[in-house]
Amino acid sequence: MLRMRRGLAGAVAVTSAVVLALGGGFFEGGVARAEPGEMRCGQPVGREFERATPEQAGLDAGRLADALRFAASRNRLNVQVFRNNCLIGEGPSNAETGRIAWNVWSVTKSVVSLLAGIAWDRGELDIHAPIGHYLPAGLGDSAHRAITVENLLTETSGLHIGTITEGITGVIPIDPFSAVQALAVPFDNPPGTTFTYSQRNVDLLSYVIELAVGEPLQQFAQRELFGPIGIQRGDYYWARDRSGHTYGYAHLMIPPDDLSRLGLLVSNDGVWRGQRIVSHAYLHRAATPSATDQCYGYLFWTGSGCAENPDFMPGDSYDMSGMGLQNVFFIPSLGLTVMWTGFFGVHTTKGPLGILVYGGELSHEFFRRLLAAFEHSPIPDPGPYVEKPVRLNTADYLDADIALAVFGVGPDAYPGCNVLSCLNVPLAAPFSDAPPGCLVVACVGPDPRTPGIRRQ
């Protein structure tokens, strides 16, 4: 998903899923500790989350309802608000949307980060190693093989970008082998020196993780991440390119109810019901700004005023952000978790360009209301959202050479890789990877093979 710092939104999307996980103070055994008099819940055992009233969580019910009504007015199809793991508020259409697998777009990047962290915890992936340590011999030149895993996690590979162009061939989809395609993209900057938001970076990372752990990414993800927190294999669909390798930049279609589980895992410091899934050390790195950009860690957006994090949020906030306003926000000092899905929904005076650029309008006005619902509001009223002048550089979004390279044409093409064949790897037909009912934005329909949470 395309997201730029300081609230600049990216390209076009149709659905969005947001989990705002504003973790609570500090952690005891992996669970946020409530303030005196406030209720604390455990993470769910089955499908249902534990619940509390807003008052039990220290919020005013009327003000919280106002925030939820606002979110619904901005095309939020699903909203879940948690505090200290307790579900305290829901959107009006949650019952219809909570079990439908939605494309969370670039939130997928943060999920890949979690998988990188698990592989690092297991000693199978060295974050500081050059990717050439994992790539097959002869794949990529010496400069590309010298890119480190951390460069990919921090979006500092130095490779040239065309963010929409990189992503559109996955939406169609015609990519023969996205990771190999990345190894032909020229450098604009030396690796590790400059933050440039790239889709291909994360496709390359997902391939490197596969090589490091010695199995397909989704098999590793189901066993080590999804399964332990109660996400079943039939719940989601995660698209692969035509070589059979999983996209890292987007195209994880997962129900909002399951996305909330991922949010609660992160907001509980990587622990799920007493079981350590991701280490504290890795999550700390993921949520810490990199040396090259104050708004970005390891495929997470970090800090207030970054991506969709309003500038009045506490400084420890960070989030997972996807095109069309999919997000997972974390604020460890407040103990909240909120999930929403929907279509963009921002109100702007700038027309279609404003919808792309002023994505922060939605979260500004929602959080303004949500934080005012606290019995003791943690911030003064920041006032209504104000559109700020911005400059949009179309060169960061579109690049003809990246598009032509998919067809084996031009300077960015990897030798022997095009839409007909790639390095003698058998290629599937476009859309052949998708199960019934899954197409680009969501998985819907009555076919039992269609992903989505099935009622037990």
Summary of the structure (lengths in Angstrom):
residues: 456
radius of gyration: 20.7
end to end distance: 32.5
largest distance: 65.1
contacts: 1703
relative contact order: 0.21
helix: 30%
strand: 18%
